[in-house]
């Protein structure tokens, strides 16, 4: 009976006008078809929670969201539009776990993404920090958080965020944009670009890694900040440097260990941060206090259900089943993480066909979990079964 209900919801008014969606060609990988029943943990997941997150992406497809990040690959856009229409036909009431599971099984086909280099998918975690800050300097708040400079030009000649190297004009020449050290030494001071002020430069550094933050102001209000481009210099993971120099064992590497190193020796920490020449700019968002961080797709992220992917290879709104054993409860632990998640974000360090950053939410606890994740597993892409014949893609 349930399968019949979902089949009715998924059935288009004009089935003869549908086309079958072919699995995409994703550079650097091969897609291996699998059965839903062969996915370890598929049946036990809370598909209703994944369905709600999927609906958030559907809303972004129907209307221009208030906040849009870099466009993703449009490969599966038409199929996702059709799947969203099928989801809408289920009605306004949140479906049960079983109905939601049957919805995904009726409207998608699973393909495991296997990197050409061999091995498994690779997962990291991210979160939204909450830090102390102010709207004006003073009382210890002397670390500026800069908005995007007007003279920042991406190497393609336009102002699109996160699209390559960045330049600025110096006389008649175009030169690379200021790196982290130059900006920290005052290259942007006095230009009115400050959107907030913090007490701790380490907080700013981790904000820039995560791409968003909640800034707790002295009067209790919360300022929501989100990524608004970067200076075009390559991102260098400082944890990799600590491992290479024998300062932190590989198996113990986490964001907590990086912070501990920087706090124990502020001058060494400052020098380490400057080796990552990349520098992220922010803008304020009009978001409610309970909403998740804004993803590049233009929707607030859902803790435990949203992922960041390589936008050049994947389409925002695509469901991905993630299977890995992760240290969720404590460092060194290993617990099964088997969850259907939705691609809603990207990041400069998220590169590759089977690479994802798992969003864990806001605050210290989420940050502790996210900072421990550097683990392999399997990345299974759910490809829409059908699209309306002749429907153009809608890249986002």
C-alpha positions in Angstrom: 0.0 0.0 0.0 2.8 2.5 0.9 4.7 1.7 -2.3 1.5 2.4 -4.2 1.1 5.8 -2.5 4.6 6.8 -3.3 4.3 5.5 -6.9 1.2 7.7 -7.3 3.0 10.7 -5.9 6.0 10.1 -8.1 4.0 9.5 -11.3 3.9 12.4 -13.7 0.7 13.6 -15.4 2.3 12.8 -18.8 4.6 9.8 -18.3 5.2 9.5 -22.0 6.9 12.9 -22.0 9.6 11.7 -19.6 13.2 11.0 -20.4 15.4 8.7 -18.4 18.2 10.5 -16.7 21.6 8.9 -17.5 24.2 8.7 -14.8 26.6 11.6 -15.1 30.2 11.4 -16.2 32.1 12.6 -13.2 35.7 13.3 -14.0 38.2 11.3 -12.1 35.8 8.5 -11.2 33.6 5.7 -12.3 30.0 5.2 -11.2 29.1 1.7 -10.2 25.4 0.9 -9.9 24.3 -0.6 -6.6 21.0 -1.8 -5.2 19.4 0.1 -2.3 19.3 -3.1 -0.4 23.0 -3.5 -0.7 23.7 -0.1 1.0 24.9 -0.9 4.5 22.6 1.1 6.9 20.2 2.3 4.2 17.0 0.8 5.7 17.8 2.0 9.3 18.3 5.6 8.4 15.8 8.4 9.2 14.8 9.2 5.6 12.1 11.6 6.8 14.9 13.9 8.1 16.7 13.6 4.8 13.4 14.4 2.9 13.0 17.6 4.8 16.5 18.7 3.9 15.9 17.7 0.3 12.8 20.0 0.3 15.0 22.9 1.3 17.0 22.4 -1.8 13.8 22.1 -3.8 12.7 25.5 -2.5 16.0 27.0 -3.8 15.2 25.5 -7.2 11.8 27.1 -7.4 12.8 30.6 -6.4 15.8 32.9 -6.3 17.2 32.5 -2.8 18.3 35.5 -0.8 21.9 34.1 -0.7 23.5 32.3 -3.6 27.0 30.9 -3.6 29.1 29.7 -6.5 27.1 27.8 -9.2 27.5 24.0 -9.2 27.5 21.6 -12.1 24.0 21.6 -13.8 24.3 17.9 -14.8 21.4 16.5 -12.8 19.3 19.7 -12.6 16.4 18.6 -14.8 16.1 15.3 -13.0 16.2 17.0 -9.6 13.5 19.4 -10.7 11.3 16.4 -11.6 12.0 14.7 -8.2 11.1 17.9 -6.4 7.8 18.0 -8.2 7.2 14.4 -7.1 8.1 15.3 -3.5 5.5 18.2 -3.6 2.8 15.7 -4.7 3.2 13.9 -1.3 1.5 16.9 0.3 2.4 19.3 3.1 2.5 16.8 5.9 6.0 15.4 6.7 6.0 11.8 5.5 6.9 8.9 7.8 10.3 7.4 7.6 9.1 4.5 5.5 7.2 6.7 3.0 10.2 9.0 2.7 12.5 5.9 2.1 10.1 4.7 -0.6 10.1 8.2 -2.2 13.8 8.1 -2.6 13.8 4.6 -3.9 11.1 5.4 -6.4 12.7 8.6 -7.7 16.4 7.8 -7.6 19.0 5.1 -8.5 22.1 4.7 -6.4 25.6 4.7 -7.9 28.7 4.3 -5.8 31.4 6.9 -6.9 34.7 5.2 -7.1 37.8 7.4 -7.6 40.1 6.5 -10.5 43.0 6.7 -8.1 41.6 3.7 -6.2 40.7 3.7 -2.6 37.6 5.0 -0.9 35.8 8.3 -0.5 37.2 10.8 1.9 35.2 12.8 4.5 36.0 15.7 6.7 33.6 17.7 9.0 32.8 21.3 9.4 30.6 23.5 11.7 29.6 27.1 12.4 31.7 28.6 15.2 30.2 31.0 17.8 32.7 33.6 18.9 32.7 36.8 21.0 32.8 40.0 19.0 31.7 43.6 18.7 30.6 46.0 16.0 33.3 48.6 16.9 36.9 48.2 18.1 37.8 48.6 21.8 37.6 46.7 25.1 39.9 44.0 23.7 38.0 43.7 20.4 40.9 44.6 18.1 40.9 41.8 15.4 39.1 43.0 12.3 36.7 40.8 10.3 36.8 42.2 6.8 34.1 42.3 4.2 34.9 41.8 0.5 37.1 44.6 -0.9 35.8 46.4 -4.0 39.2 46.2 -5.7 39.3 42.4 -5.5 39.1 41.0 -9.1 39.0 37.3 -9.7 41.5 36.1 -12.3 38.7 35.7 -14.9 38.1 39.4 -14.7 34.9 39.4 -12.7 33.9 39.5 -9.0 32.5 35.9 -8.7 33.5 34.5 -5.3 35.6 31.4 -5.1 36.3 31.2 -8.8 40.1 31.2 -9.0 43.0 33.4 -8.4 42.5 37.1 -7.4 44.1 40.3 -8.6 44.1 44.0 -7.9 45.3 47.0 -9.9 48.5 48.6 -9.0 49.0 51.5 -11.3 48.5 50.1 -14.8 49.4 46.6 -13.8 47.3 43.7 -12.4 49.1 42.0 -9.5 48.1 39.2 -7.1 45.8 40.3 -4.3 47.2 40.8 -0.8 48.0 37.6 1.1 47.2 36.8 4.7 50.4 38.3 6.1 49.9 41.6 4.2 46.2 41.9 5.3 47.1 41.1 8.9 49.8 43.8 8.7 47.2 46.4 7.7 46.9 46.3 3.9 43.1 46.8 4.2 43.0 49.0 7.3 41.3 52.4 7.1 39.0 51.4 4.2 35.8 50.9 6.2 35.7 47.2 5.4 35.3 45.9 8.9 32.0 44.0 9.5 32.9 43.0 13.1 35.8 43.0 15.6 37.0 39.9 17.5 39.2 39.4 20.5 41.1 36.3 19.3 42.9 36.0 15.9 42.6 32.2 16.3 38.8 32.6 16.3 39.0 34.5 13.0 41.3 31.8 11.5 38.8 29.0 12.3 35.9 31.2 11.1 37.7 31.4 7.8 38.2 27.7 7.6 34.6 27.0 8.3 33.2 29.9 6.1 30.6 31.2 8.5 30.2 32.2 12.1 27.8 33.4 14.8 29.3 36.5 16.5 27.9 37.0 20.0 27.8 40.8 20.6 28.2 42.4 24.0 24.5 43.1 24.3 23.6 39.5 23.6 22.6 39.9 20.0 24.0 37.5 17.4 25.5 38.7 14.2 25.4 36.0 11.4 28.4 36.2 9.1 28.9 34.2 5.9 31.6 33.6 3.3 31.9 36.4 0.7 35.0 35.5 -1.4 38.7 35.1 -0.7 41.9 36.6 -1.8 42.8 34.0 -4.5 45.8 32.4 -2.8 45.7 28.6 -2.4 44.4 27.1 0.8 47.1 25.3 2.8 45.9 23.0 5.6 48.1 24.0 8.6 47.4 20.6 10.2 49.4 19.0 7.4 52.3 21.2 8.3 52.1 20.2 12.0 52.1 16.6 11.0 55.0 17.0 8.6 57.1 18.7 11.2 56.5 16.1 13.8 54.6 18.5 16.1 51.3 16.5 16.1 51.0 12.8 15.4 48.8 12.1 12.3 46.4 10.0 14.3 45.9 12.8 16.8 45.3 15.6 14.3 42.2 17.6 14.9 41.1 21.3 15.0 41.4 21.1 18.8 45.1 20.1 18.5 45.7 23.0 16.0 44.1 25.5 18.4 46.0 24.1 21.3 49.3 24.6 19.4 48.4 28.2 18.5 47.3 29.0 22.1 50.4 27.5 23.7 52.8 29.5 21.5 51.1 32.6 20.1 54.0 33.7 18.0 54.5 30.2 16.5 50.7 30.1 15.9 50.7 33.4 14.1 53.6 32.3 11.9 51.7 29.0 11.2 48.5 30.8 10.2 50.5 33.0 7.8 51.8 30.0 5.9 48.2 29.6 4.8 48.2 32.6 2.5 44.5 32.3 1.7 42.2 34.8 3.4 38.4 34.7 3.5 36.1 37.7 3.5 32.6 37.9 5.2 29.3 39.6 4.9 26.4 39.9 7.4 23.2 37.9 6.8 19.7 38.5 8.0 19.2 35.0 9.4 17.3 33.9 12.5 19.2 32.7 15.5 18.0 29.1 15.0 18.8 28.8 11.3 21.8 26.8 10.2 24.8 28.3 8.5 24.0 29.5 4.9 25.2 27.0 2.3 26.4 27.9 -1.2 23.2 26.6 -2.6 21.4 29.5 -0.9 19.6 27.5 1.9 20.4 27.2 5.6 22.3 24.0 6.3 20.9 21.1 8.3 23.2 19.6 11.0 23.9 16.0 10.1 22.1 16.1 6.8 23.9 18.7 4.7 27.3 18.2 2.9 29.7 20.3 1.0 30.9 18.8 -2.3 33.1 19.8 -5.2 30.8 22.1 -7.1 32.6 21.6 -10.4 31.6 17.9 -10.4 28.3 17.7 -8.5 24.9 19.4 -8.6 23.5 21.1 -5.5 20.4 19.4 -4.2 21.7 15.9 -5.1 21.1 13.2 -2.3 24.3 11.3 -1.3 24.4 8.3 1.0 27.4 8.5 3.2 28.8 5.4 4.9 31.8 5.6 7.2 33.0 4.7 10.7 33.6 8.0 12.5 34.9 9.2 16.0 31.5 10.8 16.9 31.5 10.4 20.7 35.2 10.9 21.5 38.7 11.0 20.0 39.7 7.5 18.9 36.2 6.1 18.9 34.7 4.4 15.8 31.0 4.5 15.3 28.9 3.7 12.2 27.7 6.8 10.3 25.2 5.7 7.7 23.2 8.6 6.5 21.4 10.1 3.5 22.6 13.7 3.1 22.0 16.5 0.6 24.7 18.4 -1.3 24.1 22.0 -0.4 27.5 23.6 0.0 31.1 23.8 -1.3 34.5 24.8 -0.1 37.9 25.5 -1.6 39.4 22.4 0.1 36.6 20.1 -1.1 38.1 18.8 -4.3 37.4 15.5 -6.0 34.6 13.2 -7.1 34.2 11.2 -3.8 35.0 14.0 -1.4 32.6 15.6 1.0 32.6 17.8 4.1 29.9 16.8 6.6 28.1 19.6 8.4 27.6 19.0 12.1 25.9 22.2 13.3 26.9 25.1 15.6 29.0 25.6 18.6 31.8 23.9 20.6 30.4 20.4 20.6 29.7 20.4 16.9 33.2 21.8 16.4 34.8 19.1 18.5 33.2 16.4 16.4 33.8 18.1 13.1 37.5 18.6 14.0 38.0 14.9 14.5 36.7 13.8 11.1 39.4 12.8 8.5 38.1 9.4 7.5 37.5 7.2 4.4 34.2 5.5 3.5 31.8 5.2 0.6 30.1 7.9 -1.3 26.9 6.8 -3.1 25.2 9.3 -5.4 21.5 9.1 -5.9 20.8 9.9 -9.5 17.2 11.0 -10.4 15.4 8.4 -12.5 13.5 10.7 -14.8 13.2 14.3 -16.1 10.6 16.0 -18.2 11.6 15.5 -21.8 13.4 18.5 -23.2 13.7 20.2 -19.8 16.8 22.4 -19.8 19.1 22.3 -16.8 18.9 25.0 -14.2 22.4 25.4 -12.8 22.7 26.6 -9.3 
